[in-house]
Amino acid sequence: MKIFLKTEDEINLMRKANQLVGLTLAELGKHIKPGVTTLHLDRIAEEFIRDHGAIPTFKNFPNPYGESFPASICTSINDVVVHGIPSDNDVLDDGDIISIDCGTLLDGYNGDSCYTFAVGDISEQKRKLLEVTKKSLFLGIEQAVAGNHIGDIGFAIQDYCQSFGYGIVRELTGHGIGKEMHEDPSVPNYGSKGNGILLKSGMCLAIEPMVTMGNRKIGMLADKWSIVTLDHKPAAHFEHTIVVRKGKAEILSSFVEVEHLEGQKF
């Protein structure tokens, strides 16, 4: 395992890449409404990212099966947990939830963040799932401080989400991030206090709870990318890229622009 501690200069570059991800998610939020296709959202994202001098990291990203991801964002609707492929056939309906995962490569460093959006009017059950998953992300981030362990992050997320009867996906985790999109260490969304590697200042991590309304069991669709809940109940996914600091983690990505937009909508 190779864990790279980032210098302040590197962190500044990562902050710029991650701020661009936040702006991209907010730009997409303006277009999320019933009748819109996920492929349309993907085209908006790619143009926005490239217009800002960056590369959409996900495009052509390989998986273990030799398949390259064909789009710039992941668009995961309802029971799709992660890695949904944008398509002209996927049309947003009133009441859907859609997780949009976005990555940028800017000046040699990666940004990575995800937000789950409501499409029109969603059920109270779905809204609660979104609220709990989002809150669990920040509870996990609170534990991402020098001197704690990876297990402290996962425990905080798992303990909170399971108190609502939700499932925590275990086969997929957060990760280190820097010059590469996926670096060591893995950051599970479950765990035990005090377990796992010691967190040190300068570690950059993508923390990303993937939470299911029902059973945590998942499967893969024939496209070899899309991960779905086996019981077909909805899932939510929120992600921030952070840097471990003494006392309090610093969040490099941003939900501020998206939340401002949501405030105008709702």
Rosetta silent file (secondary structure, phi, psi, omega in degrees, C-alpha in Angstrom):
SEQUENCE: MKIFLKTEDEINLMRKANQLVGLTLAELGKHIKPGVTTLHLDRIAEEFIRDHGAIPTFKNFPNPYGESFPASICTSINDVVVHGIPSDNDVLDDGDIISIDCGTLLDGYNGDSCYTFAVGDISEQKRKLLEVTKKSLFLGIEQAVAGNHIGDIGFAIQDYCQSFGYGIVRELTGHGIGKEMHEDPSVPNYGSKGNGILLKSGMCLAIEPMVTMGNRKIGMLADKWSIVTLDHKPAAHFEHTIVVRKGKAEILSSFVEVEHLEGQKF
SCORE:     score description
SCORE:     0.000 S_00000001
   1 L     0.000  127.811  177.794    0.000    0.000    0.000 S_00000001
   2 L  -115.902  115.055  178.717    1.352    3.399   -1.023 S_00000001
   3 L  -111.555  121.991 -177.604   -0.250    6.403    0.663 S_00000001
   4 L   -98.863  118.416  172.574    0.894    9.801   -0.587 S_00000001
   5 L   -80.274  132.968 -175.067    0.739   12.718    1.824 S_00000001
   6 L   -91.563  143.532  172.957    0.047   15.886   -0.118 S_00000001
   7 L   -77.742  167.824  177.760    1.959   19.144    0.183 S_00000001
   8 H   -63.721  -34.695  176.577    0.066   22.425    0.564 S_00000001
   9 H   -63.550  -41.753  178.169    0.816   23.226   -3.085 S_00000001
  10 H   -66.734  -40.130  179.021   -0.708   19.916   -4.140 S_00000001
  11 H   -62.790  -38.075  177.035   -3.719   20.477   -1.875 S_00000001
  12 H   -61.763  -40.481  177.429   -4.269   23.873   -3.515 S_00000001
  13 H   -66.962  -39.293  178.291   -4.355   22.199   -6.928 S_00000001
  14 H   -67.191  -34.621  178.435   -6.745   19.541   -5.642 S_00000001
  15 H   -62.227  -41.660  179.515   -8.978   22.229   -4.177 S_00000001
  16 H   -64.076  -43.412  178.597   -9.306   23.835   -7.631 S_00000001
  17 H   -62.620  -40.579 -178.267  -10.180   20.513   -9.269 S_00000001
  18 H   -75.040  -33.119  175.460  -12.755   19.755   -6.591 S_00000001
  19 H   -64.712  -34.839  176.872  -14.313   23.210   -6.675 S_00000001
  20 H   -65.212  -37.204  175.949  -14.851   22.670  -10.395 S_00000001
  21 H   -60.292  -44.544  178.631  -16.689   19.420   -9.620 S_00000001
  22 H   -59.907  -41.736  178.123  -18.992   21.358   -7.275 S_00000001
  23 H   -66.140  -37.102  178.564  -19.689   23.937   -9.965 S_00000001
  24 H   -65.006  -45.026  178.805  -20.383   21.165  -12.491 S_00000001
  25 H   -61.003  -38.749  178.292  -22.884   19.472  -10.178 S_00000001
  26 H   -67.165  -39.643  177.084  -24.638   22.801   -9.656 S_00000001
  27 H   -61.127  -41.360  177.982  -24.771   23.395  -13.409 S_00000001
  28 H   -66.025  -36.818 -179.871  -26.364   19.965  -13.826 S_00000001
  29 H   -57.960  -29.416  178.970  -28.810   20.721  -11.029 S_00000001
  30 L   -65.313  -23.774 -172.749  -30.284   23.520  -13.155 S_00000001
  31 L  -106.409   -2.250 -176.526  -31.326   20.926  -15.759 S_00000001
  32 L   -81.691  108.438  179.720  -32.601   18.103  -13.526 S_00000001
  33 L  -161.072  162.165  179.054  -36.340   17.863  -14.086 S_00000001
  34 L   -55.732  138.633  177.335  -38.874   15.369  -15.455 S_00000001
  35 L    97.682  -11.981 -179.459  -38.430   14.620  -19.159 S_00000001
  36 L   -86.151  141.042  176.567  -34.665   15.189  -19.289 S_00000001
  37 E   -90.680  154.121  178.542  -32.423   12.326  -20.415 S_00000001
  38 H   -69.673  -27.012  176.498  -29.271   11.369  -18.570 S_00000001
  39 H   -66.571  -36.625  175.728  -27.333   11.587  -21.851 S_00000001
  40 H   -61.432  -42.767  177.674  -28.338   15.258  -22.096 S_00000001
  41 H   -62.236  -39.904 -179.431  -26.944   15.805  -18.601 S_00000001
  42 H   -62.964  -41.761 -179.935  -23.724   14.075  -19.598 S_00000001
  43 H   -64.239  -39.815  177.084  -23.246   16.365  -22.594 S_00000001
  44 H   -61.539  -45.509 -177.652  -23.764   19.429  -20.392 S_00000001
  45 H   -62.843  -46.634 -177.408  -21.210   18.130  -17.880 S_00000001
  46 H   -63.334  -43.849  179.720  -18.532   17.347  -20.446 S_00000001
  47 H   -62.842  -43.240 -178.784  -18.854   20.724  -22.150 S_00000001
  48 H   -63.142  -46.020 -178.881  -18.789   22.555  -18.791 S_00000001
  49 H   -63.547  -47.003 -178.292  -15.717   20.668  -17.546 S_00000001
  50 H   -68.140  -34.900  177.807  -13.763   21.133  -20.772 S_00000001
  51 H   -64.016  -22.415  179.085  -14.741   24.814  -21.008 S_00000001
  52 L   -98.087   16.257  171.964  -13.073   25.246  -17.611 S_00000001
  53 L    80.292   16.007 -177.830   -9.801   23.747  -18.821 S_00000001
  54 L  -117.078  172.166  178.004  -10.218   20.324  -17.228 S_00000001
  55 E  -114.463  135.256  173.622  -10.736   16.750  -18.396 S_00000001
  56 E   -71.103  109.196 -171.322  -13.701   14.600  -17.292 S_00000001
  57 L   -62.509  -32.934 -173.942  -11.818   11.846  -15.475 S_00000001
  58 L   -68.989  -27.648 -174.323  -14.524    9.221  -15.756 S_00000001
  59 L   -63.906  123.794 -178.213  -14.568    9.226  -19.559 S_00000001
  60 L    69.199   14.296  176.663  -12.806    6.074  -20.816 S_00000001
  61 L   -67.890  131.119 -175.277  -11.945    5.055  -17.243 S_00000001
  62 E   -83.006  151.703  170.345  -11.330    1.273  -17.277 S_00000001
  63 L  -112.713  173.343 -176.703  -13.003   -1.329  -15.072 S_00000001
  64 L   -64.303  -11.380 -177.116  -11.655   -4.795  -14.130 S_00000001
  65 L   -96.951    8.328  178.748  -13.629   -6.363  -16.990 S_00000001
  66 L    81.591   11.356  179.234  -11.783   -4.461  -19.698 S_00000001
  67 L   -96.887  139.282  176.262  -14.671   -2.069  -20.319 S_00000001
  68 E   -99.287  136.314 -179.455  -14.091    1.683  -20.596 S_00000001
  69 L   -68.440  128.275 -169.655  -16.692    4.023  -19.118 S_00000001
  70 L   -87.410    1.661 -171.801  -18.316    5.755  -22.085 S_00000001
  71 L  -133.908  177.312 -176.120  -19.411    9.001  -20.421 S_00000001
  72 L   -94.889  -20.218  177.568  -18.222   11.955  -18.346 S_00000001
  73 E  -134.682  159.601  170.063  -20.513   11.449  -15.331 S_00000001
  74 E   -98.229  130.278 -179.063  -22.243    8.539  -13.628 S_00000001
  75 E  -121.778  104.591 -171.396  -26.034    8.917  -13.539 S_00000001
  76 E  -115.137  112.006 -172.823  -27.634    6.469  -11.112 S_00000001
  77 E  -101.816  130.311  172.139  -31.434    6.559  -10.861 S_00000001
  78 L    55.453 -100.701 -175.185  -33.479    5.117   -7.969 S_00000001
  79 L   -86.045    0.188  172.520  -32.269    1.521   -7.405 S_00000001
  80 E   -82.402  118.845 -174.789  -29.004    2.096   -9.275 S_00000001
  81 E   -76.548  -52.458 -178.164  -26.470    2.628   -6.497 S_00000001
  82 E  -151.206  166.142  169.204  -23.479    3.800   -8.553 S_00000001
  83 L    66.283   23.962  173.926  -21.888    3.789  -12.023 S_00000001
  84 L   -64.185  136.147 -177.139  -25.074    4.286  -14.008 S_00000001
  85 L   -92.361  124.926  176.047  -24.266    5.012  -17.675 S_00000001
  86 L   -55.846  141.874 -175.219  -25.927    8.081  -19.225 S_00000001
  87 L  -154.104  150.570  172.919  -28.339    7.132  -21.999 S_00000001
  88 L   -68.071  -18.766 -178.752  -30.984    8.581  -24.287 S_00000001
  89 L   -85.589  -14.142  179.371  -33.255    5.823  -22.987 S_00000001
  90 L   -95.042  101.956 -178.313  -33.040    6.979  -19.357 S_00000001
  91 E  -107.180  128.412 -178.440  -35.609    9.750  -18.998 S_00000001
  92 L   -69.152  136.820  177.065  -36.089   11.364  -15.603 S_00000001
  93 L  -114.217  152.831  174.024  -39.578   11.037  -14.098 S_00000001
  94 L   -57.250  129.624 -179.759  -41.239   13.059  -11.372 S_00000001
  95 L    98.786   -8.867  176.401  -40.448   11.356   -8.060 S_00000001
  96 L   -73.291  160.011  161.295  -37.102    9.883   -9.120 S_00000001
  97 E  -119.586  145.167 -179.153  -33.845   10.393   -7.294 S_00000001
  98 E  -135.398  124.049  174.652  -30.615   10.556   -9.288 S_00000001
  99 E   -91.503  125.178  176.998  -27.079   10.324   -7.973 S_00000001
 100 E  -114.425  115.165  178.516  -24.588   12.192  -10.150 S_00000001
 101 E  -102.331  132.172 -172.630  -20.955   11.281   -9.583 S_00000001
 102 E  -137.900  138.746  176.838  -18.457   13.585  -11.252 S_00000001
 103 E  -133.386  143.247  177.000  -14.684   13.674  -11.566 S_00000001
 104 E  -129.748  149.109  171.127  -12.302   16.232  -13.054 S_00000001
 105 E  -117.039  114.553 -176.361   -8.601   16.244  -13.825 S_00000001
 106 E  -132.005  122.036  179.558   -7.211   19.778  -13.632 S_00000001
 107 L    52.410   37.937  173.500   -3.514   20.660  -13.717 S_00000001
 108 L    87.884   -0.152 -178.317   -2.579   17.063  -12.951 S_00000001
 109 E  -129.063  152.362 -171.394   -4.823   16.533   -9.917 S_00000001
 110 E  -100.276  145.840  167.952   -8.230   14.959   -9.464 S_00000001
 111 E  -117.778  148.417 -176.568  -11.513   16.142   -8.052 S_00000001
 112 E  -155.392  124.261  179.139  -14.323   13.741   -7.146 S_00000001
 113 E  -157.239  156.646  179.368  -17.745   14.355   -5.642 S_00000001
 114 E  -140.884  145.616  177.623  -21.290   13.021   -5.835 S_00000001
 115 E  -139.159  138.853  175.970  -24.716   14.425   -5.005 S_00000001
 116 E  -101.053  119.360 -175.411  -28.122   12.739   -5.045 S_00000001
 117 E  -100.298  148.836  168.958  -30.788   15.023   -6.495 S_00000001
 118 E   -87.409  138.053  175.527  -34.562   14.940   -6.193 S_00000001
 119 L  -104.394  109.117 -177.314  -36.458   15.002   -9.492 S_00000001
 120 L    64.238 -137.380 -179.328  -39.639   17.018   -8.988 S_00000001
 121 L   -94.675  118.656  179.644  -41.645   15.930   -5.945 S_00000001
 122 L  -106.235  162.144 -179.174  -40.228   12.866   -4.226 S_00000001
 123 L   -67.998  158.841  176.859  -41.751   10.711   -1.488 S_00000001
 124 H   -62.008  -33.866  179.048  -41.046   11.372    2.178 S_00000001
 125 H   -64.062  -42.836  178.212  -39.272    7.997    2.324 S_00000001
 126 H   -68.440  -39.977 -179.694  -36.861    9.009   -0.414 S_00000001
 127 H   -62.543  -39.297  178.448  -36.328   12.455    1.099 S_00000001
 128 H   -65.031  -41.274  177.814  -35.443   10.863    4.438 S_00000001
 129 H   -58.537  -43.639  179.139  -32.973    8.519    2.719 S_00000001
 130 H   -63.906  -44.593 -178.469  -31.271   11.519    1.114 S_00000001
 131 H   -62.192  -44.647 -176.982  -31.142   13.453    4.391 S_00000001
 132 H   -68.237  -44.309 -179.274  -29.680   10.561    6.365 S_00000001
 133 H   -62.267  -43.998  179.016  -27.102    9.629    3.719 S_00000001
 134 H   -63.284  -44.438  178.841  -25.935   13.226    3.388 S_00000001
 135 H   -62.196  -38.450 -178.801  -25.722   13.646    7.159 S_00000001
 136 H   -63.709  -33.933  176.847  -23.732   10.409    7.451 S_00000001
 137 H   -58.642  -47.009 -177.689  -21.144   11.812    5.029 S_00000001
 138 H   -71.074  -30.756  174.009  -20.495   14.761    7.320 S_00000001
 139 H   -65.785  -38.551  176.380  -20.403   12.504   10.390 S_00000001
 140 H   -65.932  -41.992  179.934  -17.732   10.457    8.623 S_00000001
 141 H   -61.971  -35.670  178.483  -15.796   13.587    7.688 S_00000001
 142 H   -58.698  -27.282 -178.767  -15.805   14.679   11.337 S_00000001
 143 L   -89.278   -6.269 -175.132  -13.763   11.559   12.114 S_00000001
 144 L   -87.067   63.803 -178.725  -11.216   12.167    9.328 S_00000001
 145 E  -123.529  152.443 -179.938   -8.658   13.873   11.552 S_00000001
 146 L   -56.301  133.057 -179.432   -5.003   13.131   12.240 S_00000001
 147 L   101.253  -22.183  173.370   -4.647   10.520   14.971 S_00000001
 148 L   -83.522 -178.787 -179.677   -7.905    8.727   14.191 S_00000001
 149 E  -122.642  161.840  177.376   -8.173    5.565   12.094 S_00000001
 150 H   -53.508  -39.624 -178.869   -9.981    4.650    8.859 S_00000001
 151 H   -61.919  -25.566  178.105  -12.381    2.544   10.923 S_00000001
 152 H   -66.366  -36.558  177.683  -13.555    5.637   12.808 S_00000001
 153 H   -64.788  -52.532 -177.777  -14.888    7.102    9.555 S_00000001
 154 H   -62.206  -39.213 -179.708  -16.728    3.929    8.576 S_00000001
 155 H   -62.366  -43.665 -178.258  -18.135    3.366   12.048 S_00000001
 156 H   -61.414  -42.429  179.847  -19.651    6.850   12.181 S_00000001
 157 H   -67.447  -49.486 -177.053  -21.357    6.376    8.796 S_00000001
 158 H   -62.722  -47.020 -176.000  -22.553    2.838    9.478 S_00000001
 159 H   -60.126  -42.851 -177.891  -23.806    3.515   13.001 S_00000001
 160 H   -69.854  -48.691 -175.757  -25.905    6.490   11.925 S_00000001
 161 H   -67.254  -40.031 -178.847  -27.406    4.964    8.777 S_00000001
 162 H   -70.246  -20.774  176.844  -28.204    1.609   10.320 S_00000001
 163 L   -67.213  -16.845  176.055  -30.051    3.343   13.170 S_00000001
 164 L   -99.305    3.303 -179.862  -32.665    4.204   10.506 S_00000001
 165 L    83.827   12.164 -178.966  -32.792    0.629    9.228 S_00000001
 166 L   -85.933  160.754  177.775  -30.840    1.413    6.068 S_00000001
 167 E   -98.613  147.806  176.400  -28.233   -0.817    4.430 S_00000001
 168 E  -110.090  119.340  177.525  -24.577    0.079    3.910 S_00000001
 169 L   -65.683  130.792 -175.600  -23.020   -1.161    0.671 S_00000001
 170 L  -107.166  -21.881 -175.512  -19.811   -3.006    1.550 S_00000001
 171 L   -76.609  -15.809 -179.055  -18.431   -4.081   -1.809 S_00000001
 172 L  -122.829  141.781 -174.343  -17.700   -0.478   -2.838 S_00000001
 173 L  -136.023  170.296  165.116  -15.721    2.040   -0.818 S_00000001
 174 E   -74.965 -173.328 -169.781  -14.265    5.502   -0.787 S_00000001
 175 E  -164.292  161.961  166.658  -10.600    5.921   -1.614 S_00000001
 176 E   -67.767  160.633 -177.292   -7.479    7.995   -1.525 S_00000001
 177 L  -153.672  149.190  179.726   -7.187   10.553   -4.293 S_00000001
 178 L  -178.774 -118.093  174.969   -4.529   12.803   -5.825 S_00000001
 179 L   -65.951  -29.698  174.049   -2.700   12.529   -9.118 S_00000001
 180 L  -104.098  148.688  177.553   -4.693    9.312   -9.613 S_00000001
 181 L   -62.799  -42.603 -179.815   -8.463    9.127   -9.218 S_00000001
 182 L  -117.354  111.954  175.767   -8.162    6.038   -7.020 S_00000001
 183 E  -122.062  168.371  170.965   -5.241    5.854   -4.613 S_00000001
 184 E   -70.418  149.934    2.702   -4.650    4.031   -1.349 S_00000001
 185 E   -96.045  166.800  166.852   -6.198    3.688    1.141 S_00000001
 186 E   -70.384  147.375 -178.947   -9.698    2.284    0.696 S_00000001
 187 E  -125.304   86.523 -179.272  -12.259    4.080    2.865 S_00000001
 188 L   -65.322  154.008  176.879  -15.109    1.675    3.770 S_00000001
 189 L   -93.991   21.583  175.471  -18.470    3.029    4.914 S_00000001
 190 L  -147.134  163.640  179.047  -18.524    0.533    7.771 S_00000001
 191 L   156.813 -173.355 -179.165  -16.012   -0.416   10.415 S_00000001
 192 L  -121.972  145.108  179.086  -14.960   -0.367   14.039 S_00000001
 193 L   -58.269  135.934  175.195  -13.565    2.485   16.077 S_00000001
 194 L    80.809   -2.398 -179.853   -9.791    2.476   16.253 S_00000001
 195 L   -95.455  159.670  177.119   -9.362   -0.083   13.444 S_00000001
 196 L    87.380 -177.946 -174.434   -7.581    0.367   10.148 S_00000001
 197 L   -67.170  154.037  177.683   -4.696    2.570    9.150 S_00000001
 198 E   -75.343  134.279  178.443   -3.735    5.651   11.140 S_00000001
 199 L   -84.380  135.324 -179.110   -4.849    8.921    9.576 S_00000001
 200 L  -126.385  149.555  178.155   -2.124   11.522    9.041 S_00000001
 201 L   -56.628  135.203 -179.888   -2.226   15.185    8.048 S_00000001
 202 L    98.976  -10.728  172.751   -2.012   15.582    4.284 S_00000001
 203 L   -69.749  132.972  174.960   -3.917   12.425    3.377 S_00000001
 204 E  -109.256  126.568 -173.428   -6.552   13.209    0.740 S_00000001
 205 E  -129.707  142.494  167.507   -9.603   10.966    0.812 S_00000001
 206 E   -99.814  110.584  179.866  -12.840   10.641   -1.123 S_00000001
 207 E  -100.424  127.449 -170.216  -15.458    9.689    1.468 S_00000001
 208 L  -150.007   84.658  175.112  -18.673    8.428   -0.145 S_00000001
 209 L   -58.551  131.648  172.952  -21.513    6.700    1.721 S_00000001
 210 E  -119.320  110.759 -165.198  -23.595    4.460   -0.536 S_00000001
 211 E  -125.133  134.188 -177.936  -26.777    3.722    1.397 S_00000001
 212 E  -108.018  144.916  178.492  -29.769    1.561    0.517 S_00000001
 213 L   -69.537  -29.418 -178.928  -33.341    1.994    1.696 S_00000001
 214 L  -116.665 -129.719 -179.335  -33.681   -1.762    2.011 S_00000001
 215 L   -67.703  146.578 -178.122  -31.261   -4.680    1.936 S_00000001
 216 L   -79.940   -4.808 -176.434  -27.590   -3.849    1.335 S_00000001
 217 L   -69.196  138.466 -175.507  -27.167   -6.653   -1.235 S_00000001
 218 E  -130.378  164.126  174.975  -26.212   -5.471   -4.714 S_00000001
 219 E  -143.775  170.965 -179.497  -25.696   -6.837   -8.205 S_00000001
 220 E  -112.367  138.031  176.899  -24.228   -5.707  -11.520 S_00000001
 221 L   -77.202  171.108 -176.144  -26.188   -5.124  -14.706 S_00000001
 222 L   -63.993  -18.566  179.383  -25.171   -6.591  -18.069 S_00000001
 223 L   -72.994   -5.433  178.568  -23.393   -3.334  -19.009 S_00000001
 224 L    65.333   19.298  175.530  -20.685   -4.362  -16.472 S_00000001
 225 L  -128.570  -54.432 -170.989  -20.873   -0.926  -14.823 S_00000001
 226 L   -67.007  126.158  178.039  -24.248   -0.225  -13.240 S_00000001
 227 E  -105.086  126.507 -175.621  -24.600   -1.501   -9.673 S_00000001
 228 E  -123.804  156.943  172.520  -28.186   -2.028   -8.463 S_00000001
 229 E   -74.659  137.769 -178.454  -29.925   -3.057   -5.260 S_00000001
 230 L   -69.650  -27.639  178.242  -31.169   -6.640   -5.501 S_00000001
 231 L   -89.707    1.315  177.277  -34.469   -5.731   -3.827 S_00000001
 232 L    62.833   19.475  171.508  -34.848   -2.755   -6.235 S_00000001
 233 L   -83.310  155.860 -173.931  -35.349   -0.298   -3.395 S_00000001
 234 L   -65.465  159.075  175.005  -33.746    3.123   -3.857 S_00000001
 235 E  -134.141  154.521  177.693  -30.188    4.011   -2.898 S_00000001
 236 E  -126.257  156.006 -174.470  -28.464    7.329   -2.228 S_00000001
 237 E  -150.059  118.676  173.986  -24.842    8.383   -2.682 S_00000001
 238 L  -126.486  144.510 -175.616  -23.061   11.512   -1.460 S_00000001
 239 E  -147.253  136.127  169.662  -19.319   12.135   -1.738 S_00000001
 240 E  -126.748  147.094  166.464  -16.790   14.757   -0.736 S_00000001
 241 E   -94.327  130.453 -175.371  -13.045   14.884   -1.277 S_00000001
 242 E  -131.860  163.984  170.202  -11.308   15.976    1.930 S_00000001
 243 E  -119.011  131.762  178.573   -7.837   16.453    3.330 S_00000001
 244 L   -69.594  131.355  177.176   -7.014   15.082    6.758 S_00000001
 245 E  -131.176  171.840  171.745   -5.878   17.802    9.142 S_00000001
 246 L   -78.338  128.861  175.465   -5.199   18.073   12.859 S_00000001
 247 L    89.038  -47.736 -177.836   -8.400   18.852   14.723 S_00000001
 248 L  -156.987  130.738  177.764  -10.768   19.167   11.747 S_00000001
 249 L   -67.146  151.289  173.979  -10.780   17.826    8.185 S_00000001
 250 E  -104.487  126.916  177.332  -10.887   20.287    5.311 S_00000001
 251 E   -86.600  121.399 -177.332  -13.513   19.642    2.637 S_00000001
 252 L   -88.870  -33.249  176.585  -12.036   20.358   -0.784 S_00000001
 253 L   -85.373 -179.463 -172.900  -15.180   19.787   -2.867 S_00000001
 254 L  -146.964  136.228  169.744  -18.354   21.810   -2.395 S_00000001
 255 L  -104.829   -1.208 -171.838  -22.127   21.371   -2.077 S_00000001
 256 H   -57.479  -45.752 -176.923  -22.674   25.102   -1.496 S_00000001
 257 H   -67.422  -40.073  178.410  -23.671   25.871   -5.090 S_00000001
 258 H   -65.804  -44.749 -178.551  -25.994   22.857   -5.317 S_00000001
 259 H   -65.215  -34.391  175.510  -27.633   23.637   -1.992 S_00000001
 260 H   -62.364  -42.716  178.101  -28.177   27.246   -3.072 S_00000001
 261 H   -63.866  -44.148  178.709  -29.923   25.944   -6.175 S_00000001
 262 H   -61.626  -37.209  178.451  -32.034   23.537   -4.116 S_00000001
 263 H   -61.722  -34.670  177.354  -33.035   26.406   -1.862 S_00000001
 264 H   -73.194  -33.852 -178.172  -34.407   28.223   -4.874 S_00000001
 265 H   -75.146  -43.427 -170.395  -36.264   25.118   -6.080 S_00000001
 266 L  -108.877    0.000    0.000  -37.775   23.989   -2.797 S_00000001
